[in-house]
């Protein structure tokens, strides 16, 4: 599992990966967002229950889980 998080860092934290806009376009992420690793999130169900979890990476509105 740690190898997959390292892969996320190597790909998305590489300087200039979002420079020309192609990667952001593929992921539907607007320019200017910085990858944030190990984000704690609370997810709420329609029945009012909530669950706290950790997501491997957030990039703008996109949540990425390395499994």
PDB file of N, CA, C and O in Angstrom:
ATOM      1  N   UNK A   1       0.820  -1.190   0.000  1.00  0.00           N
ATOM      2  CA  UNK A   1       0.000   0.000   0.000  1.00  0.00           C
ATOM      3  C   UNK A   1       0.868   1.260   0.000  1.00  0.00           C
ATOM      4  O   UNK A   1       0.535   2.241  -0.665  1.00  0.00           O
ATOM      5  N   UNK A   2       1.962   1.238   0.732  1.00  0.00           N
ATOM      6  CA  UNK A   2       2.823   2.418   0.765  1.00  0.00           C
ATOM      7  C   UNK A   2       3.460   2.679  -0.592  1.00  0.00           C
ATOM      8  O   UNK A   2       3.746   3.827  -0.933  1.00  0.00           O
ATOM      9  N   UNK A   3       3.684   1.619  -1.372  1.00  0.00           N
ATOM     10  CA  UNK A   3       4.255   1.803  -2.694  1.00  0.00           C
ATOM     11  C   UNK A   3       3.288   2.556  -3.598  1.00  0.00           C
ATOM     12  O   UNK A   3       3.713   3.354  -4.434  1.00  0.00           O
ATOM     13  N   UNK A   4       1.986   2.306  -3.436  1.00  0.00           N
ATOM     14  CA  UNK A   4       1.008   3.004  -4.267  1.00  0.00           C
ATOM     15  C   UNK A   4       0.921   4.481  -3.897  1.00  0.00           C
ATOM     16  O   UNK A   4       0.769   5.331  -4.775  1.00  0.00           O
ATOM     17  N   UNK A   5       1.015   4.793  -2.613  1.00  0.00           N
ATOM     18  CA  UNK A   5       1.038   6.205  -2.209  1.00  0.00           C
ATOM     19  C   UNK A   5       2.286   6.887  -2.742  1.00  0.00           C
ATOM     20  O   UNK A   5       2.232   8.036  -3.182  1.00  0.00           O
ATOM     21  N   UNK A   6       3.408   6.182  -2.703  1.00  0.00           N
ATOM     22  CA  UNK A   6       4.643   6.745  -3.263  1.00  0.00           C
ATOM     23  C   UNK A   6       4.488   6.982  -4.761  1.00  0.00           C
ATOM     24  O   UNK A   6       5.005   7.966  -5.289  1.00  0.00           O
ATOM     25  N   UNK A   7       3.782   6.090  -5.449  1.00  0.00           N
ATOM     26  CA  UNK A   7       3.536   6.280  -6.869  1.00  0.00           C
ATOM     27  C   UNK A   7       2.684   7.526  -7.114  1.00  0.00           C
ATOM     28  O   UNK A   7       2.949   8.287  -8.045  1.00  0.00           O
ATOM     29  N   UNK A   8       1.663   7.735  -6.282  1.00  0.00           N
ATOM     30  CA  UNK A   8       0.857   8.959  -6.402  1.00  0.00           C
ATOM     31  C   UNK A   8       1.742  10.194  -6.249  1.00  0.00           C
ATOM     32  O   UNK A   8       1.620  11.152  -7.012  1.00  0.00           O
ATOM     33  N   UNK A   9       2.620  10.163  -5.270  1.00  0.00           N
ATOM     34  CA  UNK A   9       3.518  11.302  -5.062  1.00  0.00           C
ATOM     35  C   UNK A   9       4.432  11.497  -6.261  1.00  0.00           C
ATOM     36  O   UNK A   9       4.624  12.625  -6.715  1.00  0.00           O
ATOM     37  N   UNK A  10       5.000  10.406  -6.780  1.00  0.00           N
ATOM     38  CA  UNK A  10       5.919  10.516  -7.917  1.00  0.00           C
ATOM     39  C   UNK A  10       5.231  11.064  -9.159  1.00  0.00           C
ATOM     40  O   UNK A  10       5.836  11.824  -9.915  1.00  0.00           O
ATOM     41  N   UNK A  11       4.000  10.696  -9.373  1.00  0.00           N
ATOM     42  CA  UNK A  11       3.286  11.144 -10.577  1.00  0.00           C
ATOM     43  C   UNK A  11       2.733  12.557 -10.400  1.00  0.00           C
ATOM     44  O   UNK A  11       3.006  13.436 -11.217  1.00  0.00           O
ATOM     45  N   UNK A  12       1.959  12.777  -9.338  1.00  0.00           N
ATOM     46  CA  UNK A  12       1.220  14.035  -9.219  1.00  0.00           C
ATOM     47  C   UNK A  12       2.003  15.161  -8.553  1.00  0.00           C
ATOM     48  O   UNK A  12       1.610  16.322  -8.669  1.00  0.00           O
ATOM     49  N   UNK A  13       3.078  14.861  -7.871  1.00  0.00           N
ATOM     50  CA  UNK A  13       3.881  15.909  -7.239  1.00  0.00           C
ATOM     51  C   UNK A  13       5.126  16.243  -8.051  1.00  0.00           C
ATOM     52  O   UNK A  13       5.949  17.054  -7.625  1.00  0.00           O
ATOM     53  N   UNK A  14       5.265  15.625  -9.211  1.00  0.00           N
ATOM     54  CA  UNK A  14       6.392  15.920 -10.086  1.00  0.00           C
ATOM     55  C   UNK A  14       6.275  17.357 -10.587  1.00  0.00           C
ATOM     56  O   UNK A  14       5.214  17.755 -11.067  1.00  0.00           O
ATOM     57  N   UNK A  15       7.356  18.147 -10.482  1.00  0.00           N
ATOM     58  CA  UNK A  15       7.283  19.548 -10.929  1.00  0.00           C
ATOM     59  C   UNK A  15       6.892  19.648 -12.402  1.00  0.00           C
ATOM     60  O   UNK A  15       7.501  19.008 -13.260  1.00  0.00           O
ATOM     61  N   UNK A  16       5.904  20.429 -12.677  1.00  0.00           N
ATOM     62  CA  UNK A  16       5.493  20.675 -14.049  1.00  0.00           C
ATOM     63  C   UNK A  16       4.491  19.698 -14.628  1.00  0.00           C
ATOM     64  O   UNK A  16       4.133  19.820 -15.799  1.00  0.00           O
ATOM     65  N   UNK A  17       4.022  18.730 -13.848  1.00  0.00           N
ATOM     66  CA  UNK A  17       3.095  17.740 -14.399  1.00  0.00           C
ATOM     67  C   UNK A  17       1.788  18.391 -14.870  1.00  0.00           C
ATOM     68  O   UNK A  17       1.137  17.875 -15.779  1.00  0.00           O
ATOM     69  N   UNK A  18       1.408  19.496 -14.272  1.00  0.00           N
ATOM     70  CA  UNK A  18       0.167  20.178 -14.666  1.00  0.00           C
ATOM     71  C   UNK A  18       0.433  21.412 -15.521  1.00  0.00           C
ATOM     72  O   UNK A  18      -0.496  22.155 -15.835  1.00  0.00           O
ATOM     73  N   UNK A  19       1.665  21.636 -15.894  1.00  0.00           N
ATOM     74  CA  UNK A  19       2.052  22.884 -16.569  1.00  0.00           C
ATOM     75  C   UNK A  19       1.313  23.119 -17.876  1.00  0.00           C
ATOM     76  O   UNK A  19       0.813  24.220 -18.107  1.00  0.00           O
ATOM     77  N   UNK A  20       1.231  22.106 -18.737  1.00  0.00           N
ATOM     78  CA  UNK A  20       0.610  22.336 -20.049  1.00  0.00           C
ATOM     79  C   UNK A  20      -0.899  22.088 -20.055  1.00  0.00           C
ATOM     80  O   UNK A  20      -1.552  22.324 -21.072  1.00  0.00           O
ATOM     81  N   UNK A  21      -1.467  21.616 -18.939  1.00  0.00           N
ATOM     82  CA  UNK A  21      -2.910  21.463 -18.822  1.00  0.00           C
ATOM     83  C   UNK A  21      -3.477  20.137 -19.272  1.00  0.00           C
ATOM     84  O   UNK A  21      -4.667  19.892 -19.074  1.00  0.00           O
ATOM     85  N   UNK A  22      -2.664  19.255 -19.880  1.00  0.00           N
ATOM     86  CA  UNK A  22      -3.200  17.995 -20.390  1.00  0.00           C
ATOM     87  C   UNK A  22      -3.646  17.058 -19.265  1.00  0.00           C
ATOM     88  O   UNK A  22      -4.722  16.466 -19.351  1.00  0.00           O
ATOM     89  N   UNK A  23      -2.836  16.914 -18.215  1.00  0.00           N
ATOM     90  CA  UNK A  23      -3.202  16.013 -17.110  1.00  0.00           C
ATOM     91  C   UNK A  23      -4.430  16.542 -16.389  1.00  0.00           C
ATOM     92  O   UNK A  23      -5.341  15.776 -16.075  1.00  0.00           O
ATOM     93  N   UNK A  24      -4.467  17.838 -16.123  1.00  0.00           N
ATOM     94  CA  UNK A  24      -5.638  18.432 -15.490  1.00  0.00           C
ATOM     95  C   UNK A  24      -6.888  18.278 -16.326  1.00  0.00           C
ATOM     96  O   UNK A  24      -7.976  18.073 -15.788  1.00  0.00           O
ATOM     97  N   UNK A  25      -6.745  18.375 -17.633  1.00  0.00           N
ATOM     98  CA  UNK A  25      -7.879  18.206 -18.535  1.00  0.00           C
ATOM     99  C   UNK A  25      -8.420  16.778 -18.485  1.00  0.00           C
ATOM    100  O   UNK A  25      -9.634  16.571 -18.468  1.00  0.00           O
ATOM    101  N   UNK A  26      -7.528  15.802 -18.461  1.00  0.00           N
ATOM    102  CA  UNK A  26      -7.951  14.405 -18.397  1.00  0.00           C
ATOM    103  C   UNK A  26      -8.710  14.130 -17.098  1.00  0.00           C
ATOM    104  O   UNK A  26      -9.702  13.401 -17.096  1.00  0.00           O
ATOM    105  N   UNK A  27      -8.239  14.720 -15.992  1.00  0.00           N
ATOM    106  CA  UNK A  27      -8.843  14.488 -14.680  1.00  0.00           C
ATOM    107  C   UNK A  27      -9.970  15.466 -14.362  1.00  0.00           C
ATOM    108  O   UNK A  27     -10.587  15.363 -13.302  1.00  0.00           O
ATOM    109  N   UNK A  28     -10.252  16.411 -15.256  1.00  0.00           N
ATOM    110  CA  UNK A  28     -11.267  17.439 -15.056  1.00  0.00           C
ATOM    111  C   UNK A  28     -10.974  18.282 -13.810  1.00  0.00           C
ATOM    112  O   UNK A  28     -11.865  18.570 -13.011  1.00  0.00           O
ATOM    113  N   UNK A  29      -9.701  18.667 -13.668  1.00  0.00           N
ATOM    114  CA  UNK A  29      -9.261  19.500 -12.552  1.00  0.00           C
ATOM    115  C   UNK A  29      -8.757  20.816 -13.133  1.00  0.00           C
ATOM    116  O   UNK A  29      -7.925  20.823 -14.041  1.00  0.00           O
ATOM    117  N   UNK A  30      -9.256  21.912 -12.613  1.00  0.00           N
ATOM    118  CA  UNK A  30      -8.846  23.219 -13.110  1.00  0.00           C
ATOM    119  C   UNK A  30      -7.423  23.537 -12.663  1.00  0.00           C
ATOM    120  O   UNK A  30      -6.971  23.030 -11.637  1.00  0.00           O
ATOM    121  N   UNK A  31      -6.711  24.370 -13.422  1.00  0.00           N
ATOM    122  CA  UNK A  31      -5.331  24.713 -13.067  1.00  0.00           C
ATOM    123  C   UNK A  31      -5.245  25.400 -11.702  1.00  0.00           C
ATOM    124  O   UNK A  31      -6.183  26.058 -11.254  1.00  0.00           O
ATOM    125  N   UNK A  32      -4.103  25.227 -11.065  1.00  0.00           N
ATOM    126  CA  UNK A  32      -3.850  25.899  -9.800  1.00  0.00           C
ATOM    127  C   UNK A  32      -4.037  25.044  -8.564  1.00  0.00           C
ATOM    128  O   UNK A  32      -3.748  25.501  -7.459  1.00  0.00           O
ATOM    129  N   UNK A  33      -4.510  23.824  -8.715  1.00  0.00           N
ATOM    130  CA  UNK A  33      -4.692  22.953  -7.558  1.00  0.00           C
ATOM    131  C   UNK A  33      -3.407  22.193  -7.267  1.00  0.00           C
ATOM    132  O   UNK A  33      -2.693  21.775  -8.179  1.00  0.00           O
ATOM    133  N   UNK A  34      -3.127  22.023  -5.991  1.00  0.00           N
ATOM    134  CA  UNK A  34      -1.960  21.277  -5.535  1.00  0.00           C
ATOM    135  C   UNK A  34      -2.428  19.965  -4.921  1.00  0.00           C
ATOM    136  O   UNK A  34      -3.397  19.965  -4.163  1.00  0.00           O
ATOM    137  N   UNK A  35      -1.773  18.852  -5.222  1.00  0.00           N
ATOM    138  CA  UNK A  35      -2.153  17.582  -4.610  1.00  0.00           C
ATOM    139  C   UNK A  35      -1.948  17.626  -3.094  1.00  0.00           C
ATOM    140  O   UNK A  35      -0.917  18.092  -2.610  1.00  0.00           O
ATOM    141  N   UNK A  36      -2.930  17.141  -2.364  1.00  0.00           N
ATOM    142  CA  UNK A  36      -2.854  17.049  -0.899  1.00  0.00           C
ATOM    143  C   UNK A  36      -2.965  15.575  -0.545  1.00  0.00           C
ATOM    144  O   UNK A  36      -3.947  14.920  -0.894  1.00  0.00           O
ATOM    145  N   UNK A  37      -1.964  15.057   0.145  1.00  0.00           N
ATOM    146  CA  UNK A  37      -1.901  13.638   0.473  1.00  0.00           C
ATOM    147  C   UNK A  37      -2.447  13.374   1.868  1.00  0.00           C
ATOM    148  O   UNK A  37      -2.373  14.236   2.744  1.00  0.00           O
ATOM    149  N   UNK A  38      -2.999  12.174   2.074  1.00  0.00           N
ATOM    150  CA  UNK A  38      -3.518  11.698   3.365  1.00  0.00           C
ATOM    151  C   UNK A  38      -4.513  12.687   3.978  1.00  0.00           C
ATOM    152  O   UNK A  38      -4.251  13.297   5.015  1.00  0.00           O
ATOM    153  N   UNK A  39      -5.646  12.825   3.317  1.00  0.00           N
ATOM    154  CA  UNK A  39      -6.698  13.755   3.723  1.00  0.00           C
ATOM    155  C   UNK A  39      -7.753  13.009   4.534  1.00  0.00           C
ATOM    156  O   UNK A  39      -8.245  11.970   4.095  1.00  0.00           O
ATOM    157  N   UNK A  40      -8.104  13.523   5.710  1.00  0.00           N
ATOM    158  CA  UNK A  40      -9.191  12.925   6.485  1.00  0.00           C
ATOM    159  C   UNK A  40     -10.507  13.521   6.015  1.00  0.00           C
ATOM    160  O   UNK A  40     -10.635  14.738   5.876  1.00  0.00           O
ATOM    161  N   UNK A  41     -11.488  12.650   5.772  1.00  0.00           N
ATOM    162  CA  UNK A  41     -12.787  13.080   5.268  1.00  0.00           C
ATOM    163  C   UNK A  41     -13.893  12.417   6.056  1.00  0.00           C
ATOM    164  O   UNK A  41     -13.723  11.322   6.590  1.00  0.00           O
ATOM    165  N   UNK A  42     -15.019  13.085   6.125  1.00  0.00           N
ATOM    166  CA  UNK A  42     -16.237  12.501   6.690  1.00  0.00           C
ATOM    167  C   UNK A  42     -17.237  12.377   5.550  1.00  0.00           C
ATOM    168  O   UNK A  42     -17.530  13.352   4.859  1.00  0.00           O
ATOM    169  N   UNK A  43     -17.751  11.186   5.362  1.00  0.00           N
ATOM    170  CA  UNK A  43     -18.753  10.936   4.335  1.00  0.00           C
ATOM    171  C   UNK A  43     -20.096  10.735   5.019  1.00  0.00           C
ATOM    172  O   UNK A  43     -20.190  10.010   6.009  1.00  0.00           O
ATOM    173  N   UNK A  44     -21.124  11.369   4.498  1.00  0.00           N
ATOM    174  CA  UNK A  44     -22.456  11.301   5.092  1.00  0.00           C
ATOM    175  C   UNK A  44     -23.391  10.515   4.183  1.00  0.00           C
ATOM    176  O   UNK A  44     -23.400  10.714   2.968  1.00  0.00           O
ATOM    177  N   UNK A  45     -24.169   9.629   4.771  1.00  0.00           N
ATOM    178  CA  UNK A  45     -25.132   8.858   3.991  1.00  0.00           C
ATOM    179  C   UNK A  45     -26.468   9.592   3.953  1.00  0.00           C
ATOM    180  O   UNK A  45     -26.665  10.563   4.684  1.00  0.00           O
ATOM    181  N   UNK A  46     -27.362   9.144   3.126  1.00  0.00           N
ATOM    182  CA  UNK A  46     -28.686   9.751   3.029  1.00  0.00           C
ATOM    183  C   UNK A  46     -29.506   9.512   4.288  1.00  0.00           C
ATOM    184  O   UNK A  46     -30.473  10.228   4.547  1.00  0.00           O
ATOM    185  N   UNK A  47     -29.126   8.510   5.069  1.00  0.00           N
ATOM    186  CA  UNK A  47     -29.862   8.203   6.294  1.00  0.00           C
ATOM    187  C   UNK A  47     -29.328   8.995   7.486  1.00  0.00           C
ATOM    188  O   UNK A  47     -29.801   8.816   8.609  1.00  0.00           O
ATOM    189  N   UNK A  48     -28.354   9.863   7.254  1.00  0.00           N
ATOM    190  CA  UNK A  48     -27.845  10.712   8.319  1.00  0.00           C
ATOM    191  C   UNK A  48     -26.628  10.164   9.038  1.00  0.00           C
ATOM    192  O   UNK A  48     -26.084  10.831   9.918  1.00  0.00           O
ATOM    193  N   UNK A  49     -26.191   8.976   8.689  1.00  0.00           N
ATOM    194  CA  UNK A  49     -24.998   8.414   9.308  1.00  0.00           C
ATOM    195  C   UNK A  49     -23.754   9.028   8.676  1.00  0.00           C
ATOM    196  O   UNK A  49     -23.780   9.454   7.522  1.00  0.00           O
ATOM    197  N   UNK A  50     -22.677   9.070   9.435  1.00  0.00           N
ATOM    198  CA  UNK A  50     -21.432   9.562   8.871  1.00  0.00           C
ATOM    199  C   UNK A  50     -20.313   8.578   9.186  1.00  0.00           C
ATOM    200  O   UNK A  50     -20.376   7.826  10.159  1.00  0.00           O
ATOM    201  N   UNK A  51     -19.299   8.602   8.350  1.00  0.00           N
ATOM    202  CA  UNK A  51     -18.157   7.718   8.508  1.00  0.00           C
ATOM    203  C   UNK A  51     -16.904   8.533   8.231  1.00  0.00           C
ATOM    204  O   UNK A  51     -16.812   9.204   7.203  1.00  0.00           O
ATOM    205  N   UNK A  52     -15.944   8.478   9.139  1.00  0.00           N
ATOM    206  CA  UNK A  52     -14.683   9.179   8.953  1.00  0.00           C
ATOM    207  C   UNK A  52     -13.672   8.206   8.365  1.00  0.00           C
ATOM    208  O   UNK A  52     -13.570   7.058   8.798  1.00  0.00           O
ATOM    209  N   UNK A  53     -12.936   8.674   7.385  1.00  0.00           N
ATOM    210  CA  UNK A  53     -11.943   7.836   6.730  1.00  0.00           C
ATOM    211  C   UNK A  53     -10.806   8.717   6.235  1.00  0.00           C
ATOM    212  O   UNK A  53     -10.874   9.944   6.317  1.00  0.00           O
ATOM    213  N   UNK A  54      -9.787   8.092   5.733  1.00  0.00           N
ATOM    214  CA  UNK A  54      -8.668   8.818   5.163  1.00  0.00           C
ATOM    215  C   UNK A  54      -8.581   8.497   3.671  1.00  0.00           C
ATOM    216  O   UNK A  54      -8.611   7.335   3.266  1.00  0.00           O
ATOM    217  N   UNK A  55      -8.474   9.537   2.879  1.00  0.00           N
ATOM    218  CA  UNK A  55      -8.338   9.401   1.431  1.00  0.00           C
ATOM    219  C   UNK A  55      -6.873   9.652   1.103  1.00  0.00           C
ATOM    220  O   UNK A  55      -6.246  10.539   1.682  1.00  0.00           O
ATOM    221  N   UNK A  56      -6.329   8.874   0.179  1.00  0.00           N
ATOM    222  CA  UNK A  56      -4.899   8.967  -0.109  1.00  0.00           C
ATOM    223  C   UNK A  56      -4.491  10.307  -0.727  1.00  0.00           C
ATOM    224  O   UNK A  56      -3.426  10.832  -0.404  1.00  0.00           O
ATOM    225  N   UNK A  57      -5.316  10.863  -1.602  1.00  0.00           N
ATOM    226  CA  UNK A  57      -4.945  12.137  -2.208  1.00  0.00           C
ATOM    227  C   UNK A  57      -6.186  12.903  -2.646  1.00  0.00           C
ATOM    228  O   UNK A  57      -7.164  12.319  -3.113  1.00  0.00           O
ATOM    229  N   UNK A  58      -6.128  14.218  -2.486  1.00  0.00           N
ATOM    230  CA  UNK A  58      -7.163  15.103  -3.006  1.00  0.00           C
ATOM    231  C   UNK A  58      -6.504  16.067  -3.971  1.00  0.00           C
ATOM    232  O   UNK A  58      -5.451  16.636  -3.685  1.00  0.00           O
ATOM    233  N   UNK A  59      -7.142  16.242  -5.117  1.00  0.00           N
ATOM    234  CA  UNK A  59      -6.663  17.173  -6.130  1.00  0.00           C
ATOM    235  C   UNK A  59      -7.872  17.965  -6.593  1.00  0.00           C
ATOM    236  O   UNK A  59      -8.649  17.497  -7.424  1.00  0.00           O
ATOM    237  N   UNK A  60      -8.029  19.162  -6.055  1.00  0.00           N
ATOM    238  CA  UNK A  60      -9.234  19.940  -6.335  1.00  0.00           C
ATOM    239  C   UNK A  60     -10.447  19.219  -5.786  1.00  0.00           C
ATOM    240  O   UNK A  60     -10.504  18.923  -4.593  1.00  0.00           O
ATOM    241  N   UNK A  61     -11.419  18.932  -6.640  1.00  0.00           N
ATOM    242  CA  UNK A  61     -12.635  18.220  -6.223  1.00  0.00           C
ATOM    243  C   UNK A  61     -12.468  16.703  -6.278  1.00  0.00           C
ATOM    244  O   UNK A  61     -13.334  15.963  -5.811  1.00  0.00           O
ATOM    245  N   UNK A  62     -11.352  16.241  -6.848  1.00  0.00           N
ATOM    246  CA  UNK A  62     -11.133  14.827  -7.108  1.00  0.00           C
ATOM    247  C   UNK A  62     -10.490  14.143  -5.895  1.00  0.00           C
ATOM    248  O   UNK A  62      -9.475  14.611  -5.380  1.00  0.00           O
ATOM    249  N   UNK A  63     -11.084  13.037  -5.444  1.00  0.00           N
ATOM    250  CA  UNK A  63     -10.515  12.222  -4.376  1.00  0.00           C
ATOM    251  C   UNK A  63      -9.950  10.952  -5.007  1.00  0.00           C
ATOM    252  O   UNK A  63     -10.631  10.283  -5.784  1.00  0.00           O
ATOM    253  N   UNK A  64      -8.703  10.624  -4.670  1.00  0.00           N
ATOM    254  CA  UNK A  64      -8.028   9.487  -5.265  1.00  0.00           C
ATOM    255  C   UNK A  64      -7.599   8.529  -4.171  1.00  0.00           C
ATOM    256  O   UNK A  64      -6.954   8.929  -3.201  1.00  0.00           O
ATOM    257  N   UNK A  65      -7.957   7.267  -4.327  1.00  0.00           N
ATOM    258  CA  UNK A  65      -7.614   6.213  -3.369  1.00  0.00           C
ATOM    259  C   UNK A  65      -6.683   5.234  -4.062  1.00  0.00           C
ATOM    260  O   UNK A  65      -7.000   4.727  -5.137  1.00  0.00           O
ATOM    261  N   UNK A  66      -5.534   4.967  -3.450  1.00  0.00           N
ATOM    262  CA  UNK A  66      -4.570   4.007  -4.001  1.00  0.00           C
ATOM    263  C   UNK A  66      -4.804   2.657  -3.339  1.00  0.00           C
ATOM    264  O   UNK A  66      -4.576   2.500  -2.139  1.00  0.00           O
ATOM    265  N   UNK A  67      -5.258   1.687  -4.115  1.00  0.00           N
ATOM    266  CA  UNK A  67      -5.513   0.356  -3.563  1.00  0.00           C
ATOM    267  C   UNK A  67      -4.659  -0.663  -4.245  1.00  0.00           C
ATOM    268  O   UNK A  67      -4.731  -1.848  -3.917  1.00  0.00           O
TER     269      UNK A  67
END
